[in-house]
């Protein structure tokens, strides 16, 4: 995979040496951001094939998708967030107060007119498709207006950029990149250490446990495949993905394939627009899937939508899956 980690590493190293001592709590974020800006080292990134140069920490940021919003909240950067959009569900309780104080621009991808009305200096998106002429605006056009952009690297689709496979190391790299853009590298290291501790504490099932990661779809299910966040999370949780041999992040599958595999458990992605309960209703009403062992025995596990895409909630998702597995017995 093409990478600009050496450039970023230099910037992070310089920041680490020069930035003032910080705390990772959200309450101290304004003071820390101000301190960091005085010692900020410019950062240049090759982000999904788009060069992004940041000469000073952004101060008016709009986030699109929950993964982007929660990344900044986890890094204690709510003081620079002027708007959020396209929430996939509620944020974790620890972030709720900070999130509630930030205006919601749109329930979906904001239009360019609505975005520009906020006069942002930076837009952080969870998907490349969030930046389009029909959406928030194309990246080149926004850059021409002096607005920086960033896409979660795990969502890159271009050859040489798409993680293959996605790993927790790459999730940590995104945390470090974002922290470098905002001049708060110490917060990244603290957050990564917390997530590593969560992963280290996860208890995997004693016996092989096969699983279907069911994201969406009724006639044709959209499922977790072999190289994306679902596979990474299931691997860490000790689950054997029945579609691990499909070389993609997510894929469309046939119910006949699911029936043939008869997974031990079904991981249900819980989204605001397609809840886990709705998926259970579909599985139990379908004559074929109603006979699956996991459906008959109600061996369901749930993951919030945002925790199933690369981001700060992946480690928590692993721990949650293991806890839910233990409860199923």
C-alpha positions as CSV (number, residue, x, y, z in Angstrom):
1,X,0.0,0.0,0.0
2,X,1.2,3.5,-0.9
3,X,1.9,5.5,2.3
4,X,3.2,8.8,3.6
5,X,3.9,7.5,7.1
6,X,7.5,8.8,7.0
7,X,6.3,12.3,6.4
8,X,3.8,12.0,9.1
9,X,6.2,10.3,11.5
10,X,8.5,13.3,11.3
11,X,5.7,15.7,12.0
12,X,4.4,13.6,14.9
13,X,7.9,13.3,16.3
14,X,8.5,17.0,16.2
15,X,5.1,17.7,17.8
16,X,5.8,15.2,20.5
17,X,9.1,16.9,21.4
18,X,7.7,20.5,21.2
19,X,4.1,20.4,22.3
20,X,3.2,21.4,25.8
21,X,2.3,18.7,28.3
22,X,-1.4,17.8,27.9
23,X,-4.3,15.8,29.3
24,X,-6.6,13.7,27.2
25,X,-9.8,14.8,28.9
26,X,-12.3,16.8,26.8
27,X,-12.5,19.5,29.4
28,X,-8.8,20.5,28.8
29,X,-9.1,20.5,25.0
30,X,-9.3,24.3,24.4
31,X,-6.2,25.0,26.4
32,X,-4.3,22.2,24.8
33,X,-5.4,23.1,21.2
34,X,-4.2,26.7,21.8
35,X,-0.9,25.4,23.1
36,X,-0.4,23.0,20.3
37,X,-1.1,25.7,17.6
38,X,1.9,27.7,18.9
39,X,4.3,24.8,18.3
40,X,2.5,23.2,15.3
41,X,4.5,21.5,12.6
42,X,2.9,21.5,9.2
43,X,1.6,18.1,8.1
44,X,1.4,16.8,4.5
45,X,-0.6,13.6,3.8
46,X,-1.3,11.5,0.8
47,X,-5.0,10.8,1.7
48,X,-6.7,8.4,-0.7
49,X,-4.7,9.8,-3.5
50,X,-5.3,13.5,-2.5
51,X,-2.5,15.5,-1.1
52,X,-3.6,17.3,2.0
53,X,-1.3,19.9,3.6
54,X,-2.2,21.5,6.9
55,X,-0.2,24.5,8.0
56,X,-2.1,25.2,11.2
57,X,-4.5,23.2,13.2
58,X,-8.1,23.5,11.8
59,X,-10.4,25.5,14.0
60,X,-13.8,25.2,12.2
61,X,-14.4,21.6,11.4
62,X,-17.4,19.7,10.0
63,X,-17.5,16.0,10.3
64,X,-19.5,13.6,8.1
65,X,-20.4,10.1,9.3
66,X,-20.2,8.9,12.9
67,X,-16.7,7.5,12.6
68,X,-15.3,10.9,11.8
69,X,-17.4,12.7,14.5
70,X,-16.4,10.1,17.2
71,X,-12.8,10.3,16.2
72,X,-12.6,14.0,17.0
73,X,-14.7,13.6,20.2
74,X,-12.4,10.8,21.4
75,X,-9.4,13.1,20.9
76,X,-11.1,15.8,22.9
77,X,-11.5,18.1,19.9
78,X,-15.1,19.1,20.2
79,X,-14.1,22.8,20.7
80,X,-13.1,23.0,17.0
81,X,-16.2,21.2,15.7
82,X,-18.8,23.6,14.2
83,X,-21.1,20.9,12.7
84,X,-21.7,17.2,12.3
85,X,-23.7,15.3,9.7
86,X,-24.8,11.8,8.7
87,X,-25.0,10.2,12.1
88,X,-25.3,6.4,12.0
89,X,-26.7,6.2,15.5
90,X,-26.2,7.7,19.0
91,X,-22.7,8.4,20.1
92,X,-21.3,6.6,23.2
93,X,-22.5,8.0,26.5
94,X,-19.0,9.4,27.3
95,X,-19.3,11.7,24.2
96,X,-23.0,12.6,24.5
97,X,-22.6,16.0,26.3
98,X,-19.9,17.2,24.0
99,X,-21.8,16.0,20.9
100,X,-25.1,17.5,22.0
101,X,-23.4,21.0,22.0
102,X,-22.4,20.7,18.3
103,X,-25.0,21.7,15.6
104,X,-26.2,18.9,13.4
105,X,-25.9,20.1,9.8
106,X,-27.8,17.3,8.2
107,X,-29.1,13.8,8.9
108,X,-27.5,12.7,5.7
109,X,-24.5,14.0,3.6
110,X,-24.9,17.8,3.7
111,X,-25.2,19.7,0.4
112,X,-22.4,22.0,-0.6
113,X,-24.5,25.1,0.0
114,X,-25.3,24.1,3.5
115,X,-21.7,23.2,4.2
116,X,-20.2,26.4,2.8
117,X,-22.7,28.5,4.8
118,X,-20.8,27.3,7.9
119,X,-17.5,28.6,6.5
120,X,-15.5,25.6,7.7
121,X,-11.7,25.4,7.3
122,X,-11.7,21.6,7.3
123,X,-14.1,18.7,6.5
124,X,-13.5,15.2,7.8
125,X,-15.5,12.4,6.2
126,X,-15.9,8.7,6.9
127,X,-16.5,7.8,3.2
128,X,-14.9,9.0,0.0
129,X,-18.4,9.2,-1.5
130,X,-19.3,12.0,1.0
131,X,-17.2,14.3,-1.2
132,X,-19.1,14.6,-4.6
133,X,-20.7,17.3,-6.7
134,X,-24.1,16.1,-5.4
135,X,-22.9,15.9,-1.8
136,X,-20.6,18.1,0.3
137,X,-18.6,19.1,-2.8
138,X,-15.6,17.6,-4.6
139,X,-12.4,17.6,-2.7
140,X,-10.5,19.7,-5.4
141,X,-13.2,22.3,-5.4
142,X,-13.2,22.5,-1.6
143,X,-9.4,22.8,-1.5
144,X,-9.6,25.6,-4.1
145,X,-11.8,27.4,-1.6
146,X,-9.2,27.0,1.1
147,X,-11.1,24.2,2.9
148,X,-9.0,21.1,3.8
149,X,-10.5,17.7,3.5
150,X,-9.7,14.3,5.0
151,X,-11.2,10.8,4.4
152,X,-10.8,7.9,6.8
153,X,-8.0,5.9,5.1
154,X,-9.8,2.6,5.8
155,X,-12.5,3.8,3.3
156,X,-10.1,4.5,0.5
157,X,-11.0,2.4,-2.6
158,X,-8.2,3.3,-5.1
159,X,-5.7,0.6,-5.8
160,X,-2.7,1.0,-3.6
161,X,-4.7,2.8,-0.9
162,X,-7.4,0.4,0.2
163,X,-6.2,-1.6,3.3
164,X,-5.8,-5.2,2.4
165,X,-6.6,-6.4,4.9
166,X,-7.5,-3.7,7.5
167,X,-5.7,-4.1,10.8
168,X,-5.8,-2.5,14.2
169,X,-2.4,-1.0,13.4
170,X,-3.9,0.9,10.5
171,X,-6.7,2.1,12.7
172,X,-4.1,3.4,15.1
173,X,-2.3,5.1,12.2
174,X,-5.5,7.1,11.4
175,X,-5.8,8.1,15.0
176,X,-2.2,9.4,14.8
177,X,-2.8,11.1,11.5
178,X,-5.8,13.0,12.8
179,X,-4.1,13.9,16.0
180,X,-1.1,15.3,14.0
181,X,-3.4,17.4,11.9
182,X,-4.8,19.0,15.0
183,X,-1.4,19.2,16.9
184,X,-2.4,16.8,19.7
185,X,-0.2,13.7,19.3
186,X,-0.1,12.9,23.0
187,X,-3.9,12.3,22.9
188,X,-3.5,9.8,20.1
189,X,-1.0,7.8,22.1
190,X,-3.2,7.8,25.2
191,X,-6.3,6.7,23.1
192,X,-4.4,4.0,21.3
193,X,-3.0,2.6,24.6
194,X,-6.6,2.5,26.0
195,X,-7.7,0.6,22.9
196,X,-4.8,-1.9,23.1
197,X,-5.6,-2.6,26.7
198,X,-9.3,-3.3,25.8
199,X,-8.2,-5.7,23.1
200,X,-5.7,-7.4,25.4
201,X,-8.5,-8.0,27.9
202,X,-10.9,-9.6,25.4
203,X,-11.7,-13.3,26.1
204,X,-12.1,-15.4,22.9
205,X,-14.5,-18.4,22.8
206,X,-12.8,-21.7,23.7
207,X,-14.2,-23.5,20.6
208,X,-14.4,-22.4,16.9
209,X,-17.5,-20.3,16.5
210,X,-18.6,-19.5,12.9
211,X,-20.4,-16.2,12.3
212,X,-22.3,-14.2,9.8
213,X,-21.8,-10.4,9.8
214,X,-25.2,-9.1,8.6
215,X,-25.0,-5.5,7.7
216,X,-28.2,-4.8,5.7
217,X,-30.4,-6.1,2.9
218,X,-33.4,-8.4,2.8
219,X,-33.7,-10.2,-0.5
220,X,-29.9,-10.0,-0.9
221,X,-27.9,-9.7,2.3
222,X,-25.0,-7.3,2.5
223,X,-22.4,-9.0,4.7
224,X,-18.9,-8.6,6.2
225,X,-16.3,-10.0,3.9
226,X,-12.6,-10.9,4.3
227,X,-10.5,-7.8,4.4
228,X,-12.4,-5.0,6.1
229,X,-13.5,-3.9,9.5
230,X,-15.9,-6.8,10.1
231,X,-13.2,-9.3,9.4
232,X,-10.7,-7.4,11.7
233,X,-13.2,-7.3,14.5
234,X,-14.3,-10.9,14.2
235,X,-10.7,-12.1,14.1
236,X,-10.0,-10.3,17.3
237,X,-13.1,-11.6,18.9
238,X,-12.3,-15.2,17.9
239,X,-15.1,-15.6,15.4
240,X,-14.7,-17.4,12.1
241,X,-16.3,-15.4,9.4
242,X,-18.3,-17.6,6.9
243,X,-17.4,-15.1,4.1
244,X,-13.7,-14.7,5.0
245,X,-12.7,-16.0,1.6
246,X,-14.4,-13.1,-0.2
247,X,-11.6,-10.6,-1.0
248,X,-13.6,-7.4,-0.2
249,X,-14.6,-5.3,2.8
250,X,-18.3,-6.0,2.5
251,X,-20.1,-8.0,-0.2
252,X,-23.6,-9.0,-1.4
253,X,-24.3,-12.7,-0.7
254,X,-27.1,-15.2,-1.3
255,X,-29.3,-16.5,1.5
256,X,-28.6,-20.0,0.1
257,X,-24.9,-19.5,0.9
258,X,-25.8,-18.5,4.5
259,X,-28.1,-21.5,4.9
260,X,-25.4,-23.8,3.6
261,X,-22.9,-22.4,6.1
262,X,-25.4,-22.4,9.0
263,X,-23.3,-20.1,11.2
264,X,-23.2,-20.6,15.0
265,X,-24.0,-16.9,15.6
266,X,-25.2,-13.9,13.6
267,X,-23.7,-10.5,14.2
268,X,-26.4,-7.9,13.6
269,X,-25.3,-4.4,12.7
270,X,-27.6,-1.9,14.5
271,X,-28.1,1.3,12.4
272,X,-30.6,4.1,12.9
273,X,-32.2,3.3,9.6
274,X,-32.0,-0.5,9.8
275,X,-32.1,-1.8,13.4
276,X,-31.0,-5.1,14.7
277,X,-34.6,-5.8,15.7
278,X,-35.7,-5.3,12.1
279,X,-33.1,-7.8,10.9
280,X,-34.2,-10.3,13.5
281,X,-37.8,-10.0,12.2
282,X,-36.6,-10.6,8.6
283,X,-34.5,-13.6,9.6
284,X,-37.3,-15.2,11.6
285,X,-40.0,-14.5,8.9
286,X,-38.0,-16.0,6.0
287,X,-38.8,-19.7,5.7
288,X,-35.2,-20.5,4.8
289,X,-33.3,-18.4,7.4
290,X,-35.8,-19.2,10.1
291,X,-34.3,-22.7,10.2
292,X,-30.8,-21.5,10.7
293,X,-29.4,-22.8,14.0
294,X,-28.5,-19.3,15.1
295,X,-32.0,-18.1,14.4
296,X,-33.8,-21.0,16.1
297,X,-31.6,-20.6,19.1
298,X,-31.6,-16.8,19.0
299,X,-27.9,-16.7,19.0
300,X,-27.6,-13.0,18.0
301,X,-24.9,-10.5,18.7
302,X,-25.2,-6.8,18.0
303,X,-22.7,-4.1,16.9
304,X,-23.6,-0.4,16.5
305,X,-23.1,0.7,12.9
306,X,-20.4,3.1,13.7
307,X,-18.5,0.5,15.7
308,X,-18.5,-1.8,12.6
309,X,-16.5,0.7,10.5
310,X,-12.9,1.5,11.1
311,X,-12.6,3.9,14.0
312,X,-12.2,4.5,17.7
313,X,-15.0,2.0,18.6
314,X,-13.6,-1.1,17.0
315,X,-11.8,-2.3,20.2
316,X,-14.9,-1.8,22.2
317,X,-16.8,-3.8,19.6
318,X,-14.4,-6.7,20.1
319,X,-14.9,-6.7,23.8
320,X,-18.6,-6.4,23.5
321,X,-18.9,-9.3,21.1
322,X,-16.9,-11.5,23.5
323,X,-19.1,-10.4,26.4
324,X,-22.2,-11.2,24.4
325,X,-20.8,-14.6,23.4
326,X,-20.1,-15.4,27.0
327,X,-23.7,-14.6,27.9
328,X,-25.0,-16.9,25.2
329,X,-23.0,-19.7,26.7
